[in-house]
Amino acid sequence: VCRLKSSVSFLTRPDRPNLAYHKLKGRNPGIIFLPGFNSNMNGQKAIALEDFCNSLGHAFIRFDYTGCGSSNGNLEECTIGKWRKDVLSILDELTDGPQILVGSSLGGWLMLHAAMARPDKVAALVGVGVAADHLVRTFNRLPIETQKEIEEKGEWKLPTKHSEEGYYSLTYDFIREAENHCVLNSPIPVTCPIRLIHGMKDDDVPWQISMQVADRVLSKDVDVILRKVGQHRMSEKEDTKLLVNTVDDLIDKLTTL
């Protein structure tokens, strides 16, 4: 489902590229969807959540990172750090009151950073196939000779079935910068409720990463939901229903608190 471009707004920032977003006004807690790597705000999960929030009258935002989708900026110059700042810009400039962040894949890594940086604003987290540290770990598992080759070339072609070329092109600098944002090597100071959904047939990001996130966060209110036949994108009808129900339960929980 792709919505008309006319409904897209832009968050202008003096020192950074403008971010494309779509916002529903409504009551809190608001929901913010953080897309995955090389993805955009028009994916199935984002649209399903928007429709759900619309029916409930809750605030909702979906957006594109710098260099992705309809946002300005150059993808080749992007880093995890820049995308982290994008998430904080959306939180700081476009929302009031408590927010539930829903992060898909790379978005799940970034939502952890946002929760650490804005503990007063981030009321709960929902991860779908969370890819915390995944790119860095995958790179570090490569044979030393391959790593050296990538360093010399300055480019890493990461195999994927989600692009026409059969790989994602990442710069060596991107990986080096991403190392500064790894979270799984020490306790993660996030104490809000967290729900982590992961498909056990995920060929891109192992479901064990969600278990490690659950183990590392300081929050005691953490549920990991494993779907035996779930793929990485978790875009089957039942997967989407599970995501919406999980968000619905968290809204109830936060509202009764």
C-alpha positions as CSV (number, residue, x, y, z in Angstrom):
1,V,0.0,0.0,0.0
2,C,1.5,3.3,-1.0
3,R,-0.1,6.5,0.1
4,L,-0.1,9.6,-2.1
5,K,3.0,11.8,-1.8
6,S,0.8,14.9,-1.4
7,S,0.2,14.0,2.2
8,V,3.9,14.0,3.1
9,S,5.1,16.9,5.3
10,F,8.7,17.9,5.8
11,L,10.5,18.7,9.1
12,T,13.0,21.4,8.2
13,R,16.3,21.5,10.2
14,P,18.8,24.3,9.8
15,D,21.9,22.1,10.0
16,R,20.6,18.8,8.6
17,P,18.6,17.5,5.6
18,N,14.8,17.8,5.8
19,L,12.9,14.7,6.9
20,A,9.8,13.5,5.2
21,Y,7.0,12.4,7.6
22,H,3.3,11.7,7.9
23,K,1.5,12.6,11.1
24,L,-1.8,11.8,12.5
25,K,-3.0,14.1,15.3
26,G,-4.6,12.3,18.3
27,R,-4.2,11.5,21.9
28,N,-1.3,10.0,23.8
29,P,0.6,7.8,24.0
30,G,1.5,8.6,20.5
31,I,3.1,5.9,18.2
32,I,6.2,6.4,16.1
33,F,7.2,3.9,13.5
34,L,11.0,3.5,12.7
35,P,11.6,1.7,9.4
36,G,14.3,-0.8,8.7
37,F,17.5,-0.4,6.7
38,N,17.0,0.8,3.1
39,S,13.2,0.9,3.8
40,N,10.8,3.8,4.0
41,M,7.6,4.9,5.7
42,N,5.2,3.4,3.2
43,G,5.8,-0.3,4.3
44,Q,3.0,-2.6,5.3
45,K,3.7,-2.4,9.0
46,A,3.7,1.4,9.1
47,I,0.4,1.7,7.2
48,A,-1.3,-1.0,9.3
49,L,-0.3,0.9,12.5
50,E,-1.4,4.2,11.0
51,D,-4.8,2.7,10.2
52,F,-5.0,1.2,13.7
53,C,-4.1,4.5,15.4
54,N,-6.6,6.4,13.2
55,S,-9.4,4.0,14.3
56,L,-8.4,4.5,18.0
57,G,-7.8,8.3,17.8
58,H,-4.2,8.0,18.9
59,A,-1.4,10.2,17.5
60,F,0.9,8.5,15.0
61,I,4.0,9.4,13.0
62,R,5.9,7.5,10.3
63,F,8.9,9.1,8.6
64,D,11.9,8.5,6.4
65,Y,15.5,8.7,7.6
66,T,18.0,11.0,5.9
67,G,18.8,9.7,2.4
68,C,15.9,7.3,2.4
69,G,12.4,7.5,0.8
70,S,11.2,11.1,0.4
71,S,13.7,12.6,2.8
72,N,16.5,14.8,1.7
73,G,20.1,13.8,2.0
74,N,22.5,11.4,0.4
75,L,22.3,7.7,1.4
76,E,26.1,7.2,0.8
77,E,26.9,9.8,3.5
78,C,24.5,8.4,6.1
79,T,25.6,6.8,9.3
80,I,23.9,5.1,12.3
81,G,24.7,8.3,14.3
82,K,23.0,10.5,11.7
83,W,19.9,8.3,11.7
84,R,19.9,8.3,15.5
85,K,19.7,12.1,15.3
86,D,16.8,11.9,12.8
87,V,14.8,9.8,15.3
88,L,15.6,12.4,18.1
89,S,14.6,15.3,15.8
90,I,11.2,13.6,15.1
91,L,10.7,13.0,18.9
92,D,11.8,16.5,19.9
93,E,10.1,18.6,17.2
94,L,6.9,16.7,16.3
95,T,5.7,15.1,19.5
96,D,4.4,16.0,23.0
97,G,4.0,13.6,25.8
98,P,4.7,9.9,26.0
99,Q,5.5,7.9,22.9
100,I,5.6,4.2,22.0
101,L,8.4,3.6,19.5
102,V,7.9,0.7,17.1
103,G,11.2,-0.2,15.4
104,S,11.6,-2.7,12.5
105,S,15.1,-4.3,12.1
106,L,17.6,-1.3,12.0
107,G,14.7,0.8,13.5
108,G,14.8,-1.6,16.5
109,W,18.5,-0.7,17.1
110,L,17.7,3.0,16.8
111,M,14.7,2.9,19.1
112,L,17.0,1.6,21.9
113,H,19.2,4.7,21.4
114,A,16.2,7.0,21.4
115,A,15.0,5.4,24.6
116,M,18.4,6.0,26.2
117,A,18.6,9.6,25.0
118,R,15.0,10.5,25.9
119,P,13.8,8.4,28.8
120,D,11.2,10.9,29.8
121,K,9.5,10.8,26.4
122,V,9.8,7.2,25.4
123,A,7.1,5.3,27.3
124,A,7.5,1.9,25.7
125,L,9.3,0.0,22.8
126,V,8.1,-2.6,20.3
127,G,10.8,-4.3,18.2
128,V,10.2,-6.3,15.1
129,G,13.2,-8.4,14.1
130,V,15.5,-6.0,16.1
131,A,18.9,-5.7,14.4
132,A,20.9,-4.3,17.3
133,D,24.7,-4.3,16.4
134,H,23.9,-6.8,13.6
135,L,25.8,-5.1,10.8
136,V,28.9,-4.6,12.9
137,R,28.8,-8.2,14.2
138,T,28.3,-9.6,10.7
139,F,31.3,-7.6,9.4
140,N,33.5,-8.7,12.4
141,R,32.7,-12.3,11.6
142,L,34.2,-12.0,8.1
143,P,37.6,-13.5,7.5
144,I,40.4,-11.0,8.3
145,E,41.5,-11.0,4.6
146,T,37.9,-10.1,3.5
147,Q,37.8,-7.3,6.1
148,K,41.1,-5.9,4.8
149,E,39.9,-6.1,1.3
150,I,36.8,-4.2,2.2
151,E,38.9,-1.6,4.0
152,E,41.1,-1.1,0.9
153,K,38.1,-0.9,-1.5
154,G,36.2,1.2,0.9
155,E,33.0,-0.7,0.1
156,W,31.2,-3.8,1.5
157,K,28.7,-5.6,-0.6
158,L,26.4,-7.2,2.0
159,P,24.4,-10.0,0.4
160,T,20.6,-9.6,0.7
161,K,17.5,-10.9,-1.0
162,H,15.7,-7.6,-0.4
163,S,17.4,-5.6,-3.2
164,E,17.5,-6.1,-7.0
165,E,21.3,-6.2,-7.0
166,G,21.3,-9.0,-4.5
167,Y,23.4,-6.9,-2.0
168,Y,23.4,-3.7,0.0
169,S,26.4,-1.5,-0.6
170,L,27.9,-0.2,2.6
171,T,31.0,2.0,3.0
172,Y,33.8,0.8,5.3
173,D,33.4,4.1,7.1
174,F,29.7,3.3,7.8
175,I,30.8,0.1,9.6
176,R,33.5,1.9,11.6
177,E,31.1,4.6,12.7
178,A,28.4,2.0,13.5
179,E,30.8,0.4,16.1
180,N,30.3,3.6,18.2
181,H,26.6,2.7,18.6
182,C,26.8,-0.9,19.6
183,V,24.6,-1.7,22.6
184,L,24.9,-5.4,23.3
185,N,28.3,-5.3,24.9
186,S,27.1,-3.9,28.2
187,P,23.8,-3.3,30.1
188,I,21.3,-1.1,28.2
189,P,19.9,1.6,30.5
190,V,16.3,1.4,29.3
191,T,13.6,0.7,31.9
192,C,10.3,1.2,30.0
193,P,8.1,-1.8,29.0
194,I,9.6,-3.6,25.9
195,R,8.0,-6.1,23.5
196,L,10.3,-7.9,21.0
197,I,8.7,-9.8,18.2
198,H,11.0,-12.0,16.0
199,G,10.5,-14.6,13.3
200,M,12.4,-17.8,13.8
201,K,12.7,-18.2,10.0
202,D,14.4,-14.8,9.8
203,D,17.3,-15.3,7.4
204,D,18.6,-11.7,7.8
205,V,18.8,-11.1,11.5
206,P,19.0,-14.1,13.9
207,W,16.1,-14.2,16.5
208,Q,18.8,-14.7,19.2
209,I,19.5,-10.9,19.0
210,S,16.1,-10.2,20.4
211,M,16.9,-12.6,23.3
212,Q,20.2,-10.7,23.9
213,V,18.4,-7.3,23.9
214,A,15.9,-8.7,26.4
215,D,18.8,-9.9,28.6
216,R,20.8,-6.6,28.3
217,V,18.0,-4.0,29.0
218,L,17.5,-3.0,32.6
219,S,13.7,-3.1,32.2
220,K,12.0,-5.9,34.1
221,D,8.9,-5.6,31.9
222,V,10.2,-7.4,28.8
223,D,8.4,-10.0,26.6
224,V,10.0,-11.8,23.7
225,I,7.5,-13.2,21.2
226,L,8.9,-15.7,18.7
227,R,7.0,-16.7,15.7
228,K,8.0,-20.1,14.5
229,V,7.3,-19.5,10.8
230,G,8.0,-15.7,10.8
231,Q,10.4,-14.2,8.2
232,H,12.4,-11.1,8.7
233,R,9.9,-8.7,7.3
234,M,7.0,-10.1,9.4
235,S,4.6,-8.9,6.8
236,E,2.1,-11.8,6.7
237,K,-1.4,-10.9,7.8
238,E,-1.1,-12.8,11.1
239,D,2.3,-11.1,11.7
240,T,0.7,-7.6,11.2
241,K,-2.2,-8.6,13.5
242,L,0.3,-9.6,16.2
243,L,2.1,-6.3,15.9
244,V,-1.1,-4.2,16.1
245,N,-2.3,-6.3,19.1
246,T,1.0,-5.9,20.9
247,V,0.9,-2.1,20.5
248,D,-2.8,-2.1,21.5
249,D,-1.9,-3.9,24.8
250,L,0.9,-1.4,25.5
251,I,-1.5,1.5,25.0
252,D,-3.9,-0.1,27.5
253,K,-1.1,-0.7,29.9
254,L,0.2,2.9,29.7
255,T,-3.3,4.4,29.9
256,T,-4.2,2.5,33.0
257,L,-0.9,3.4,34.6
